[in-house]
Amino acid sequence: MNTYLVTYHATPEAMQKTQEMSPDEMQAGMAAWAAWFERCGEQLVDKGAVLSGGQSVTAAGSSPSSRGAMGYSIIQAEDDDAAEALLRAHPHLAWAEGCEIEMHPAMPMPA
């Protein structure tokens, strides 16, 4: 079983939509995420968290991140195709135009 870091990204316009949600829209959105969590079952290692802001750090210093990272999760799957299959019907993709998901296989660091 392989482990994948899943990151959720959105344009500034899509991020703004989150701030403008009504309580009913917020509840419906959370229900969709809860349904995805349930579909993943034990393959969802860590539900993750919502991210805000962020800094891009280089050897020269830091600056505000421009990547639009909104959150992360950690999943397990047999291979890249199986991991992608878990993400195809993810509610983040249906949220707004400009939303996308990245999945990164996690390889153990050598001892």
C-alpha positions as CSV (number, residue, x, y, z in Angstrom):
1,M,0.0,0.0,0.0
2,N,1.3,3.4,-1.0
3,T,0.8,6.7,0.9
4,Y,-0.2,9.9,-0.9
5,L,-0.2,13.5,0.3
6,V,-3.3,15.1,-1.3
7,T,-3.3,18.9,-1.5
8,Y,-6.4,21.0,-2.4
9,H,-5.9,24.2,-4.4
10,A,-8.1,27.0,-5.6
11,T,-8.0,30.3,-7.3
12,P,-8.5,33.5,-5.3
13,E,-12.1,33.7,-6.7
14,A,-12.9,30.2,-5.6
15,M,-11.4,30.9,-2.1
16,Q,-13.6,34.0,-1.9
17,K,-16.7,31.8,-2.6
18,T,-15.9,29.9,0.6
19,Q,-16.1,33.2,2.6
20,E,-19.5,34.0,1.1
21,M,-21.2,30.7,1.9
22,S,-24.5,30.7,3.8
23,P,-24.9,28.3,6.8
24,D,-26.9,25.9,4.6
25,E,-24.3,25.9,1.9
26,M,-21.6,25.3,4.5
27,Q,-23.5,22.4,5.9
28,A,-24.1,20.9,2.4
29,G,-20.4,21.2,1.6
30,M,-19.4,19.5,4.8
31,A,-21.9,16.7,4.2
32,A,-20.2,16.1,0.8
33,W,-16.8,15.9,2.4
34,A,-18.1,13.6,5.1
35,A,-19.5,11.3,2.4
36,W,-16.1,11.3,0.6
37,F,-14.4,10.4,4.0
38,E,-16.8,7.5,4.4
39,R,-16.2,6.3,0.8
40,C,-12.5,6.2,1.4
41,G,-12.9,4.2,4.6
42,E,-9.5,3.0,6.0
43,Q,-7.7,4.3,2.9
44,L,-8.1,7.8,4.4
45,V,-5.2,7.9,6.8
46,D,-5.6,11.6,7.9
47,K,-8.6,13.8,7.0
48,G,-6.1,16.6,7.1
49,A,-6.9,20.2,7.8
50,V,-7.9,23.5,6.2
51,L,-4.9,25.7,5.3
52,S,-4.8,29.5,5.1
53,G,-2.2,31.9,4.0
54,G,1.2,30.3,3.8
55,Q,4.7,31.3,3.1
56,S,7.0,30.3,0.3
57,V,10.4,29.8,1.9
58,T,13.7,29.9,-0.1
59,A,17.4,30.3,0.8
60,A,16.9,34.0,0.0
61,G,14.0,34.5,2.4
62,S,10.2,34.1,2.4
63,S,7.2,35.6,0.7
64,P,3.4,35.0,0.7
65,S,2.6,31.7,-1.1
66,S,0.8,32.1,-4.4
67,R,-0.1,28.5,-4.9
68,G,-3.6,28.7,-3.4
69,A,-3.3,25.7,-1.1
70,M,-6.6,25.3,0.9
71,G,-6.0,22.0,2.7
72,Y,-4.6,18.5,2.7
73,S,-5.4,14.9,3.3
74,I,-3.4,11.7,3.4
75,I,-4.7,8.6,1.7
76,Q,-3.4,5.1,1.0
77,A,-3.9,3.2,-2.3
78,E,-2.3,0.3,-4.1
79,D,-1.0,2.5,-6.9
80,D,-1.3,5.9,-8.6
81,D,-4.4,4.8,-10.6
82,A,-6.2,3.6,-7.4
83,A,-5.3,6.9,-5.6
84,E,-6.6,8.9,-8.5
85,A,-9.8,6.9,-8.6
86,L,-10.5,7.9,-4.9
87,L,-10.1,11.6,-5.9
88,R,-12.1,11.7,-9.1
89,A,-15.5,12.3,-7.4
90,H,-14.0,14.5,-4.6
91,P,-16.3,17.4,-3.6
92,H,-13.5,19.9,-3.9
93,L,-13.5,19.4,-7.6
94,A,-17.1,20.4,-7.9
95,W,-16.9,23.4,-5.6
96,A,-15.9,26.1,-8.1
97,E,-14.1,26.7,-11.3
98,G,-10.4,26.8,-10.6
99,C,-10.4,24.1,-7.9
100,E,-7.9,21.3,-8.3
101,I,-6.3,18.5,-6.4
102,E,-2.7,17.3,-6.4
103,M,-1.6,13.9,-5.2
104,H,2.0,13.2,-4.3
105,P,3.3,9.7,-3.5
106,A,5.2,9.8,-0.2
107,M,8.4,7.8,-0.3
108,P,10.0,6.9,3.1
109,M,13.2,8.8,3.9
110,P,16.3,6.6,4.0
111,A,17.5,5.9,7.5
